[in-house]
Amino acid sequence: MTVTNKSRRRVEQIALREPDGIERDSDAFGYDGLAPGRQRTFTVAGGAGVCTYEISVLFEEKDEDCCSDPLPIGQQNLCDDPRIIIHD
């Protein structure tokens, strides 16, 4: 899967949830997050045989210690289109 950050804020984490409720958090961004305008490709650990995920994003918050609340960005079949594009 490839994640592209087209927003104006740094993405701290992508959370993927299978339709049956199993959550898979990405740590693929490490300590640097995913800066605006950047892209990262990675494999969903334990995701073999699963295509559709509910996707949410945690953004960096300047005024707080860490991150926003998880913001849902939709449901996507990553087998058909393995690209996630994050917008404001």
SEMIDREN-708152 format. One record per atom (N, C-alpha, C, O, CB): z, x negated, y; atom name; residue in three letters. Coordinates in nm, 4 decimals. Glycine has a CB too. Example, Ala and Ser with C-alpha at 12.3 -4.5 7.8 and 13.67 -1.06 7.14 Angstrom:
<atoms>
0.7800  -1.3190  -0.5690  N  ALA
0.7800  -1.2300  -0.4500  CA  ALA
0.7800  -1.3200  -0.3300  C  ALA
0.8465  -1.4236  -0.3319  O  ALA
0.9046  -1.1308  -0.4473  CB  ALA
0.7080  -1.2850  -0.2250  N  SER
0.7140  -1.3670  -0.1060  CA  SER
0.7870  -1.2900  0.0030  C  SER
0.8039  -1.3409  0.1138  O  SER
0.5725  -1.4084  -0.0598  CB  SER
</atoms>
This chain:
<atoms>
0.0000  -0.0841  -0.1158  N  MET
0.0000  0.0000  0.0000  CA  MET
0.0000  -0.0889  0.1225  C  MET
0.0603  -0.1962  0.1227  O  MET
0.1200  0.0958  -0.0004  CB  MET
-0.0681  -0.0436  0.2268  N  THR
-0.0735  -0.1172  0.3529  CA  THR
-0.0140  -0.0303  0.4630  C  THR
-0.0520  0.0857  0.4790  O  THR
-0.2197  -0.1588  0.3878  CB  THR
0.0793  -0.0869  0.5384  N  VAL
0.1421  -0.0163  0.6496  CA  VAL
0.0961  -0.0816  0.7784  C  VAL
0.1049  -0.2035  0.7935  O  VAL
0.2979  -0.0180  0.6381  CB  VAL
0.0468  -0.0006  0.8718  N  THR
0.0045  -0.0482  1.0033  CA  THR
0.0906  0.0209  1.1081  C  THR
0.1018  0.1434  1.1095  O  THR
-0.1480  -0.0207  1.0281  CB  THR
0.1508  -0.0580  1.1955  N  ASN
0.2354  -0.0034  1.3011  CA  ASN
0.1541  0.0064  1.4299  C  ASN
0.1335  -0.0934  1.4990  O  ASN
0.3623  -0.0912  1.3222  CB  ASN
0.1079  0.1279  1.4618  N  LYS
0.0355  0.1518  1.5865  CA  LYS
0.1257  0.2174  1.6905  C  LYS
0.0773  0.2710  1.7901  O  LYS
-0.0875  0.2392  1.5609  CB  LYS
0.2561  0.2132  1.6674  N  SER
0.3504  0.2686  1.7637  CA  SER
0.3906  0.1590  1.8629  C  SER
0.3471  0.0444  1.8516  O  SER
0.4759  0.3272  1.6916  CB  SER
0.4738  0.1963  1.9599  N  ARG
0.5223  0.0992  2.0582  CA  ARG
0.6572  0.0403  2.0199  C  ARG
0.7116  -0.0428  2.0927  O  ARG
0.5323  0.1640  2.1944  CB  ARG
0.7120  0.0829  1.9053  N  ARG
0.8430  0.0342  1.8619  CA  ARG
0.8319  -0.0404  1.7300  C  ARG
0.7406  -0.0164  1.6510  O  ARG
0.9420  0.1505  1.8483  CB  ARG
0.9244  -0.1299  1.7077  N  ARG
0.9301  -0.2046  1.5818  CA  ARG
0.9804  -0.1135  1.4713  C  ARG
1.0769  -0.0395  1.4905  O  ARG
1.0210  -0.3296  1.5950  CB  ARG
0.9152  -0.1185  1.3548  N  VAL
0.9566  -0.0425  1.2377  CA  VAL
1.0523  -0.1295  1.1576  C  VAL
1.0201  -0.2429  1.1222  O  VAL
0.8335  0.0018  1.1511  CB  VAL
1.1703  -0.0751  1.1295  N  GLU
1.2703  -0.1482  1.0517  CA  GLU
1.2532  -0.1252  0.9026  C  GLU
1.2735  -0.2165  0.8225  O  GLU
1.4102  -0.1076  1.0942  CB  GLU
1.2153  -0.0016  0.8645  N  GLN
1.2089  0.0298  0.7218  CA  GLN
1.1200  0.1515  0.6992  C  GLN
1.1133  0.2417  0.7828  O  GLN
1.3505  0.0549  0.6646  CB  GLN
1.0526  0.1526  0.5858  N  ILE
0.9773  0.2679  0.5368  CA  ILE
1.0556  0.3216  0.4169  C  ILE
1.0931  0.2451  0.3281  O  ILE
0.8270  0.2293  0.4976  CB  ILE
1.0802  0.4519  0.4140  N  ALA
1.1463  0.5138  0.2998  CA  ALA
1.0467  0.6064  0.2313  C  ALA
0.9840  0.6906  0.2957  O  ALA
1.2746  0.5915  0.3436  CB  ALA
1.0330  0.5901  0.1022  N  LEU
0.9429  0.6729  0.0216  CA  LEU
1.0276  0.7560  -0.0729  C  LEU
1.1173  0.7039  -0.1392  O  LEU
0.8393  0.5857  -0.0575  CB  LEU
0.9989  0.8860  -0.0792  N  ARG
1.0716  0.9722  -0.1718  CA  ARG
0.9722  1.0468  -0.2582  C  ARG
0.8811  1.1129  -0.2083  O  ARG
1.1636  1.0710  -0.0962  CB  ARG
0.9912  1.0352  -0.3883  N  GLU
0.9064  1.1070  -0.4825  CA  GLU
0.9367  1.2561  -0.4735  C  GLU
1.0452  1.2942  -0.4296  O  GLU
0.9276  1.0551  -0.6273  CB  GLU
0.8427  1.3407  -0.5141  N  PRO
0.8669  1.4852  -0.5095  CA  PRO
0.9914  1.5294  -0.5869  C  PRO
1.0508  1.6317  -0.5529  O  PRO
0.7471  1.5577  -0.5637  CB  PRO
1.0323  1.4546  -0.6903  N  ASP
1.1523  1.4935  -0.7650  CA  ASP
1.2799  1.4359  -0.7046  C  ASP
1.3875  1.4479  -0.7632  O  ASP
1.1400  1.4489  -0.9093  CB  ASP
1.2682  1.3736  -0.5878  N  GLY
1.3863  1.3309  -0.5141  CA  GLY
1.4276  1.1871  -0.5302  C  GLY
1.5262  1.1464  -0.4688  O  GLY
1.4968  1.4133  -0.5523  CB  GLY
1.3579  1.1069  -0.6096  N  ILE
1.3946  0.9660  -0.6255  CA  ILE
1.3484  0.8899  -0.5009  C  ILE
1.2309  0.8951  -0.4646  O  ILE
1.3311  0.9046  -0.7561  CB  ILE
1.4411  0.8196  -0.4359  N  GLU
1.4068  0.7455  -0.3150  CA  GLU
1.3802  0.5999  -0.3469  C  GLU
1.4469  0.5390  -0.4305  O  GLU
1.5180  0.7571  -0.2114  CB  GLU
1.2807  0.5454  -0.2779  N  ARG
1.2459  0.4042  -0.2924  CA  ARG
1.2351  0.3468  -0.1520  C  ARG
1.1389  0.3750  -0.0806  O  ARG
1.1116  0.3843  -0.3737  CB  ARG
1.3330  0.2665  -0.1119  N  ASP
1.3304  0.2062  0.0209  CA  ASP
1.2566  0.0743  0.0148  C  ASP
1.2741  -0.0041  -0.0785  O  ASP
1.4732  0.1861  0.0757  CB  ASP
1.1745  0.0508  0.1144  N  SER
1.1046  -0.0771  0.1195  CA  SER
1.1948  -0.1784  0.1881  C  SER
1.2598  -0.1459  0.2875  O  SER
0.9680  -0.0644  0.1938  CB  SER
1.1996  -0.2984  0.1374  N  ASP
1.2625  -0.4071  0.2108  CA  ASP
1.1550  -0.5113  0.2412  C  ASP
1.1850  -0.6275  0.2688  O  ASP
1.3816  -0.4695  0.1299  CB  ASP
1.0305  -0.4676  0.2355  N  ALA
0.9182  -0.5592  0.2504  CA  ALA
0.9054  -0.6159  0.3910  C  ALA
0.8323  -0.7128  0.4116  O  ALA
0.7912  -0.4896  0.2132  CB  ALA
0.9752  -0.5574  0.4881  N  PHE
0.9646  -0.6071  0.6247  CA  PHE
1.0672  -0.7163  0.6534  C  PHE
1.0560  -0.7870  0.7535  O  PHE
0.9816  -0.4928  0.7232  CB  PHE
1.1666  -0.7305  0.5668  N  GLY
1.2659  -0.8356  0.5843  CA  GLY
1.3429  -0.8207  0.7140  C  GLY
1.3597  -0.7094  0.7639  O  GLY
1.1999  -0.9705  0.5799  CB  GLY
1.3899  -0.9315  0.7689  N  TYR
1.4728  -0.9278  0.8890  CA  TYR
1.3903  -0.9089  1.0153  C  TYR
1.4456  -0.8726  1.1192  O  TYR
1.5540  -1.0545  0.8998  CB  TYR
1.2612  -0.9322  1.0095  N  ASP
1.1787  -0.9251  1.1289  CA  ASP
1.1220  -0.7872  1.1566  C  ASP
1.0662  -0.7649  1.2640  O  ASP
1.0676  -1.0219  1.1178  CB  ASP
1.1343  -0.6942  1.0637  N  GLY
1.0736  -0.5632  1.0828  CA  GLY
0.9219  -0.5747  1.0888  C  GLY
0.8645  -0.6773  1.0522  O  GLY
1.1269  -0.4973  1.2103  CB  GLY
0.8587  -0.4689  1.1350  N  LEU
0.7134  -0.4675  1.1513  CA  LEU
0.6853  -0.4370  1.2973  C  LEU
0.6998  -0.3233  1.3421  O  LEU
0.6444  -0.3622  1.0560  CB  LEU
0.6451  -0.5392  1.3708  N  ALA
0.6239  -0.5278  1.5146  CA  ALA
0.5046  -0.4374  1.5462  C  ALA
0.4161  -0.4199  1.4625  O  ALA
0.6027  -0.6663  1.5760  CB  ALA
0.5021  -0.3803  1.6660  N  PRO
0.3864  -0.3014  1.7074  CA  PRO
0.2575  -0.3820  1.6932  C  PRO
0.2517  -0.4998  1.7284  O  PRO
0.4033  -0.2536  1.8523  CB  PRO
0.1543  -0.3157  1.6407  N  GLY
0.0249  -0.3807  1.6234  CA  GLY
0.0106  -0.4641  1.4979  C  GLY
-0.0968  -0.5181  1.4713  O  GLY
-0.0017  -0.4657  1.7389  CB  GLY
0.1168  -0.4753  1.4206  N  ARG
0.1136  -0.5580  1.2993  CA  ARG
0.0900  -0.4721  1.1759  C  ARG
0.1045  -0.3499  1.1786  O  ARG
0.2447  -0.6371  1.2842  CB  ARG
0.0529  -0.5403  1.0674  N  GLN
0.0214  -0.4750  0.9414  CA  GLN
0.0832  -0.5552  0.8277  C  GLN
0.0919  -0.6778  0.8356  O  GLN
-0.1319  -0.4607  0.9225  CB  GLN
0.1260  -0.4868  0.7221  N  ARG
0.1823  -0.5545  0.6061  CA  ARG
0.1374  -0.4805  0.4806  C  ARG
0.1352  -0.3575  0.4784  O  ARG
0.3381  -0.5614  0.6146  CB  ARG
0.1020  -0.5542  0.3772  N  THR
0.0634  -0.4971  0.2487  CA  THR
0.1688  -0.5337  0.1459  C  THR
0.2125  -0.6487  0.1397  O  THR
-0.0772  -0.5469  0.2044  CB  THR
0.2103  -0.4361  0.0647  N  PHE
0.3084  -0.4630  -0.0389  CA  PHE
0.2970  -0.3600  -0.1500  C  PHE
0.2278  -0.2592  -0.1361  O  PHE
0.4499  -0.4634  0.0194  CB  PHE
0.3657  -0.3866  -0.2604  N  THR
0.3676  -0.3006  -0.3779  CA  THR
0.4971  -0.2201  -0.3780  C  THR
0.6037  -0.2727  -0.3459  O  THR
0.3538  -0.3840  -0.5085  CB  THR
0.4874  -0.0935  -0.4139  N  VAL
0.6059  -0.0087  -0.4243  CA  VAL
0.6725  -0.0381  -0.5584  C  VAL
0.6182  -0.0070  -0.6643  O  VAL
0.5691  0.1438  -0.4110  CB  VAL
0.7902  -0.0981  -0.5522  N  ALA
0.8625  -0.1318  -0.6752  CA  ALA
0.8968  -0.0055  -0.7526  C  ALA
0.9522  0.0888  -0.6963  O  ALA
0.9909  -0.2113  -0.6433  CB  ALA
0.8645  -0.0032  -0.8805  N  GLY
0.8936  0.1118  -0.9647  CA  GLY
0.8033  0.2304  -0.9399  C  GLY
0.8322  0.3408  -0.9862  O  GLY
1.0337  0.1530  -0.9453  CB  GLY
0.6946  0.2098  -0.8678  N  GLY
0.6078  0.3206  -0.8311  CA  GLY
0.4904  0.3438  -0.9238  C  GLY
0.4063  0.4289  -0.8947  O  GLY
0.5572  0.2989  -0.6960  CB  GLY
0.4812  0.2715  -1.0343  N  ALA
0.3685  0.2890  -1.1268  CA  ALA
0.3662  0.4319  -1.1790  C  ALA
0.4684  0.4845  -1.2229  O  ALA
0.3774  0.1887  -1.2449  CB  ALA
0.2503  0.4937  -1.1740  N  GLY
0.2344  0.6295  -1.2240  CA  GLY
0.2732  0.7377  -1.1257  C  GLY
0.2610  0.8562  -1.1565  O  GLY
0.3136  0.6459  -1.3465  CB  GLY
0.3200  0.6995  -1.0075  N  VAL
0.3560  0.7965  -0.9040  CA  VAL
0.2552  0.7821  -0.7911  C  VAL
0.2264  0.6712  -0.7463  O  VAL
0.5035  0.7749  -0.8523  CB  VAL
0.2018  0.8946  -0.7454  N  CYS
0.1025  0.8884  -0.6383  CA  CYS
0.1527  0.9477  -0.5077  C  CYS
0.1347  0.8878  -0.4017  O  CYS
-0.0229  0.9597  -0.6805  CB  CYS
0.2152  1.0640  -0.5138  N  THR
0.2522  1.1356  -0.3922  CA  THR
0.3964  1.1062  -0.3529  C  THR
0.4881  1.1141  -0.4346  O  THR
0.2324  1.2859  -0.4108  CB  THR
0.4136  1.0723  -0.2262  N  TYR
0.5451  1.0417  -0.1704  CA  TYR
0.5638  1.1147  -0.0387  C  TYR
0.4683  1.1365  0.0359  O  TYR
0.5625  0.8901  -0.1506  CB  TYR
0.6881  1.1523  -0.0110  N  GLU
0.7275  1.1909  0.1237  CA  GLU
0.7672  1.0617  0.1928  C  GLU
0.8443  0.9828  0.1383  O  GLU
0.8454  1.2979  0.1243  CB  GLU
0.7152  1.0401  0.3117  N  ILE
0.7336  0.9123  0.3802  CA  ILE
0.8137  0.9341  0.5076  C  ILE
0.7853  1.0260  0.5844  O  ILE
0.5972  0.8461  0.4121  CB  ILE
0.9135  0.8498  0.5299  N  SER
0.9854  0.8502  0.6566  CA  SER
1.0037  0.7069  0.7039  C  SER
0.9939  0.6119  0.6263  O  SER
1.1224  0.9216  0.6428  CB  SER
1.0304  0.6941  0.8333  N  VAL
1.0328  0.5637  0.8990  CA  VAL
1.1628  0.5473  0.9770  C  VAL
1.2123  0.6426  1.0372  O  VAL
0.9108  0.5472  0.9926  CB  VAL
1.2173  0.4271  0.9758  N  LEU
1.3284  0.3913  1.0634  CA  LEU
1.2747  0.2965  1.1696  C  LEU
1.2169  0.1925  1.1379  O  LEU
1.4467  0.3260  0.9832  CB  LEU
1.2943  0.3333  1.2962  N  PHE
1.2520  0.2488  1.4079  CA  PHE
1.3704  0.1718  1.4630  C  PHE
1.4849  0.2159  1.4533  O  PHE
1.1870  0.3332  1.5188  CB  PHE
1.3419  0.0568  1.5207  N  GLU
1.4425  -0.0191  1.5934  CA  GLU
1.4836  0.0613  1.7158  C  GLU
1.3996  0.1228  1.7816  O  GLU
1.3891  -0.1601  1.6338  CB  GLU
1.6125  0.0606  1.7461  N  GLU
1.6642  0.1242  1.8667  CA  GLU
1.7252  0.0166  1.9545  C  GLU
1.8145  -0.0558  1.9106  O  GLU
1.7687  0.2348  1.8326  CB  GLU
1.6792  0.0053  2.0758  N  LYS
1.7262  -0.1004  2.1662  CA  LYS
1.8728  -0.0816  2.2081  C  LYS
1.9453  -0.1796  2.2254  O  LYS
1.6380  -0.1049  2.2904  CB  LYS
1.9164  0.0442  2.2243  N  ASP
2.0498  0.0708  2.2771  CA  ASP
2.1572  0.0778  2.1699  C  ASP
2.2749  0.0950  2.2016  O  ASP
2.0488  0.1984  2.3539  CB  ASP
2.1190  0.0649  2.0445  N  GLU
2.2165  0.0786  1.9368  CA  GLU
2.2144  -0.0460  1.8484  C  GLU
2.1342  -0.1370  1.8692  O  GLU
2.1877  0.2053  1.8527  CB  GLU
2.3035  -0.0485  1.7500  N  ASP
2.3150  -0.1650  1.6628  CA  ASP
2.1981  -0.1814  1.5679  C  ASP
2.1664  -0.2936  1.5284  O  ASP
2.4409  -0.1565  1.5842  CB  ASP
2.1330  -0.0720  1.5302  N  CYS
2.0286  -0.0868  1.4290  CA  CYS
1.9104  0.0018  1.4549  C  CYS
1.8154  -0.0376  1.5225  O  CYS
2.0833  -0.0577  1.2932  CB  CYS
1.9160  0.1211  1.4017  N  CYS
1.7923  0.1959  1.3835  CA  CYS
1.8077  0.3425  1.4205  C  CYS
1.9182  0.3944  1.4361  O  CYS
1.7453  0.1841  1.2408  CB  CYS
1.6931  0.4066  1.4337  N  SER
1.6908  0.5509  1.4534  CA  SER
1.7300  0.6199  1.3242  C  SER
1.7413  0.5562  1.2194  O  SER
1.5517  0.5982  1.5006  CB  SER
1.7506  0.7500  1.3322  N  ASP
1.7615  0.8283  1.2093  CA  ASP
1.6243  0.8261  1.1436  C  ASP
1.5237  0.8070  1.2119  O  ASP
1.8104  0.9764  1.2374  CB  ASP
1.6184  0.8455  1.0113  N  PRO
1.4865  0.8474  0.9464  CA  PRO
1.3989  0.9583  1.0042  C  PRO
1.4409  1.0737  1.0125  O  PRO
1.5014  0.8659  0.7940  CB  PRO
1.2783  0.9226  1.0435  N  LEU
1.1844  1.0188  1.0988  CA  LEU
1.0755  1.0465  0.9974  C  LEU
1.0000  0.9560  0.9617  O  LEU
1.1243  0.9680  1.2310  CB  LEU
1.0658  1.1718  0.9496  N  PRO
0.9618  1.2014  0.8509  CA  PRO
0.8239  1.1909  0.9132  C  PRO
0.8013  1.2399  1.0238  O  PRO
0.9819  1.3410  0.7912  CB  PRO
0.7316  1.1272  0.8425  N  ILE
0.5949  1.1188  0.8932  CA  ILE
0.4970  1.1918  0.8025  C  ILE
0.3767  1.1914  0.8286  O  ILE
0.5531  0.9734  0.9082  CB  ILE
0.5467  1.2546  0.6962  N  GLY
0.4598  1.3369  0.6137  CA  GLY
0.4617  1.3005  0.4675  C  GLY
0.5370  1.2142  0.4224  O  GLY
0.3217  1.3282  0.6633  CB  GLY
0.3755  1.3701  0.3948  N  GLN
0.3591  1.3465  0.2523  CA  GLN
0.2185  1.2928  0.2304  C  GLN
0.1233  1.3384  0.2937  O  GLN
0.3843  1.4768  0.1690  CB  GLN
0.2060  1.1966  0.1412  N  GLN
0.0758  1.1328  0.1213  CA  GLN
0.0577  1.0913  -0.0236  C  GLN
0.1517  1.0474  -0.0898  O  GLN
0.0606  1.0112  0.2132  CB  GLN
-0.0656  1.1062  -0.0716  N  ASN
-0.1034  1.0575  -0.2033  CA  ASN
-0.1517  0.9135  -0.1840  C  ASN
-0.2627  0.8905  -0.1359  O  ASN
-0.2148  1.1491  -0.2706  CB  ASN
-0.0680  0.8178  -0.2214  N  LEU
-0.1004  0.6763  -0.2013  CA  LEU
-0.2008  0.6246  -0.3030  C  LEU
-0.2557  0.5159  -0.2849  O  LEU
0.0254  0.5929  -0.2078  CB  LEU
-0.2262  0.7002  -0.4101  N  CYS
-0.3300  0.6603  -0.5052  CA  CYS
-0.4687  0.6858  -0.4450  C  CYS
-0.5610  0.6070  -0.4651  O  CYS
-0.3139  0.7371  -0.6395  CB  CYS
-0.4824  0.7958  -0.3715  N  ASP
-0.6098  0.8281  -0.3064  CA  ASP
-0.6337  0.7429  -0.1825  C  ASP
-0.7459  0.6991  -0.1570  O  ASP
-0.6137  0.9754  -0.2687  CB  ASP
-0.5260  0.7192  -0.1044  N  ASP
-0.5377  0.6410  0.0187  CA  ASP
-0.4098  0.5611  0.0354  C  ASP
-0.3088  0.6163  0.0791  O  ASP
-0.5638  0.7327  0.1434  CB  ASP
-0.4108  0.4318  0.0018  N  PRO
-0.2892  0.3516  0.0051  CA  PRO
-0.2543  0.2960  0.1440  C  PRO
-0.1832  0.1962  0.1552  O  PRO
-0.3028  0.2383  -0.0910  CB  PRO
-0.3047  0.3614  0.2494  N  ARG
-0.2743  0.3154  0.3857  CA  ARG
-0.1781  0.4118  0.4528  C  ARG
-0.1963  0.5334  0.4477  O  ARG
-0.4036  0.3017  0.4696  CB  ARG
-0.0755  0.3560  0.5159  N  ILE
0.0160  0.4330  0.5998  CA  ILE
-0.0007  0.3797  0.7411  C  ILE
0.0183  0.2606  0.7660  O  ILE
0.1666  0.4220  0.5502  CB  ILE
-0.0360  0.4674  0.8328  N  ILE
-0.0541  0.4280  0.9729  CA  ILE
0.0505  0.5017  1.0548  C  ILE
0.0542  0.6248  1.0559  O  ILE
-0.1998  0.4597  1.0243  CB  ILE
0.1353  0.4261  1.1234  N  ILE
0.2453  0.4825  1.1999  CA  ILE
0.2051  0.4882  1.3465  C  ILE
0.1659  0.3875  1.4055  O  ILE
0.3752  0.3995  1.1810  CB  ILE
0.2154  0.6073  1.4043  N  HIS
0.1831  0.6306  1.5455  CA  HIS
0.3087  0.6770  1.6180  C  HIS
0.4064  0.7172  1.5549  O  HIS
0.0686  0.7356  1.5607  CB  HIS
0.3057  0.6714  1.7499  N  ASP
0.4141  0.7299  1.8318  CA  ASP
0.4092  0.8792  1.8221  C  ASP
0.4913  0.9478  1.8831  O  ASP
0.4038  0.6862  1.9796  CB  ASP
</atoms>
